[in-house]
C-alpha cells in the first residue's frame, strides 16, 4: 500500500529558504529538507512529511526506494567481499555484470569498464576514444565535436598522460538538434537534418578530418535542454559523417540509462534511429540509486583496437568495478527484467504524455500560453516554458527563475521535481524547463498524482507573478 502524501500548512516557497544549522554546502538556493526513508516513489522527510519523488532524484531511482531484492543483493555481497582494487584483482559481480551488459539479442558491445558515476563514465569514454586511436597508430587525432546546449556531466578534464588531450581547445561544437527552437520555418524535417549534417561535415573539414577522434551526443538531451529527442534521421546522418572520416560515434546515455527509462534497453534503439555507437557512457539507472556506478561500453571495433595492442583500459580510479556497486546493479537489472518494467515505461510514459498535454496545453489550461514544449519518451519528460506568447497575461518573475520557483513550490506541495533555468535557448531569458523521470514501476494512479501536483505548482507560481 503506497503511503498517502500529507498536506503542508504553507505553500510559500520562502519557507524552504529558512536557514537551519548545517555544515553541508548545498546546490539549491534554499536549504533543502532532510530525507530519512523511502518506499517506492515516496520519500519521508525529517519533518514527517511524505513526498512523491517524480524525478528519481536525478533520473536515478529507476526501481524506487526500499526494493527488497536490491537491498538483499548488497547485504549478501557485503557478507562475502566488500572491496578489491581493480589493478590487483577482479571480482565476481563485476565479471557477471559485464557479461549481462554485453549479452542479449540486440547487443552491439564487446567489452565494458565500470566507473563510479556518469561524470567519470563520460570522461572515461573520451579517454578511451583517444587511447583507441593511439593504439591503432593515428595519434594525430585529438579533437572532439559535441553539440551546443548539451550536458555531458562534470569532469576535471585533466589527467596525467592526457594533458593537452582533454583541454578546452580540443573540444568543438556544432548546433543542437532541437527542431522546435532551431528548425527554420521554410525547412522540412529532412532539410533540417541535412543542414545539421552539412554543419558537422564542415566542422570536420575545418579541423582536419584526420584530427577528429569522434562526435559526442546524447540520444535524448539531459539537463540543459530537458529531454529533447533529435529529429528522425539525425543520428543516422551524424554516423555517416563519422564513418566517412574514420571518426568514432560516441553516445552519452549517462542520464537516461539503466536499462533505460526511454522504454528500450538503450535509448539509441528507440530515439537515435537504432544507430549503435562505437563507445557509450551509461550511469544513473545502472545502479538505480542503490550504489554509485557508471560504465563505458565499447563496440567490437574499439575492443579489437585495444586488445590488438596494449590490451588494457588506461583509465583507473580507486572504486572502479566496486563489488558492492556491481552487485547492486545486477539486482536492479534483474528487477527491471523480471517485472517487465521497460514495457511499463512505455505504457505509463504514453499516459504521462497524454495528461501533460491535456492539463498544460488544453483549451482552458492556465499554463497553456506559457507551455512552449512537452517532449521526451518513456518515463523521461521535459516541459519547457516561454513567456513571449502574443496576448498572454504578463508574468514578471522579478529576476527569479520560473522553473526553479516551480521546483520549490512543488516541494511545498509534497513532490520532488527538477527545474532548470534558461538553458534551452541561446536567447537570454528563455529555456526554463522542468523534468520528470519517475521510477519505472510507477502506477497509473501515481502518474495522475504527479501531473496534478505539477499543474498545481505551475499555476501557483504563475498566479503569484502575474502583473
Secondary structure, 3 states (H helix, E strand, C coil): CCCCCCCCCCCCHHHHHCCCCCCCCCCCCCCCCCEEEEEECEEEECCCCEEEECCHHHHCCCCCECCHHHHHHHHHHHHHCCCCCCCCCCCHHHHHHHHHHCCCCCCCCCEEEEECCHHHHHHHHHHHHHHHHHHCCCCCCCEEEEECCCCCCCCCCCCCCCCCCCCHHHEEEECCCCHHHHCCCCCCHHHHHHHHHHHHHHHHHHHCHHHEEEEEECCECCCCCCCCECCCCHHHHHHHHHHHCCCEEEEEECCCCCCCCCCCCCHHHHHCCCCCCCEEEECHHHCCCCCCCEEEEECHHHHHHHHCCCCCCCCCCCCCCCHHHHHHHHHHHHHHHHCCHHHHHHHHHHHHHHHHHHHHHCCCCCCHHHEEEEEEECCEEEEEECCCCCCCCCECCCCCCHHHHHHHHHHHCCEECEEECCCCCCCCCCCCEEEECCCCCCCHHHHHHHHHHHHHHHHHHHHHHEC
